[in-house]
């Protein structure tokens, strides 16, 4: 696999966990995330890749979701245009997420874990 495809898979996987974790938080924990990450309103959603500069990432994300039927929960957001470079941000976030990922067996992410990943 080309390196950018691996990065896209890691990013979609990470955002699947972030979204699912956020949805399962109680109201108090959601408020913690919202207060720490101001751009979050009611959900943690994948922002997409930059349509002008990250085309190969956007194409890979769309292919994974629409053609390979992976990451079904990302159908509505896989082709989003972030209108800003995101690949570097996702790489930093994934460095924080990767050790957490290994512990996500029979549990979802906590508010603190979500904040730590999104803050990276």
KANORDA-V535183 format. One record per backbone hydrogen bond with DSSP energy under -0.5 kcal/mol. NH is the residue of the N-H (numbers start at 1). CO is the residue of the C=O. Records with the same first field share a line. If there is no record, write none. Layout:
NH=CO + CO
This chain:
5=2
6=2
7=3
8=4
9=5
10=6
11=7
12=8
13=9
14=10
15=11
16=12
17=13
18=14
19=15
20=16
21=17
22=18
23=19
24=20
25=21 + 22
30=26
31=27
32=28
33=29
34=30
35=31
36=32
37=33
38=36
40=37
41=43
45=43
49=80
54=50
57=54
58=54
59=55
60=56
61=57
62=58
63=59
64=60
65=61
66=62
67=62 + 63
68=63
70=64
74=71
75=72
77=74
78=74
80=77
82=49 + 80
90=86
91=87
92=88
93=89
94=90
95=91
96=92
97=93
98=94
99=95
100=96 + 97
101=97
102=98
103=100
104=101
105=103
106=104
114=110
115=111
116=112
117=113
118=114
119=115
120=116 + 117
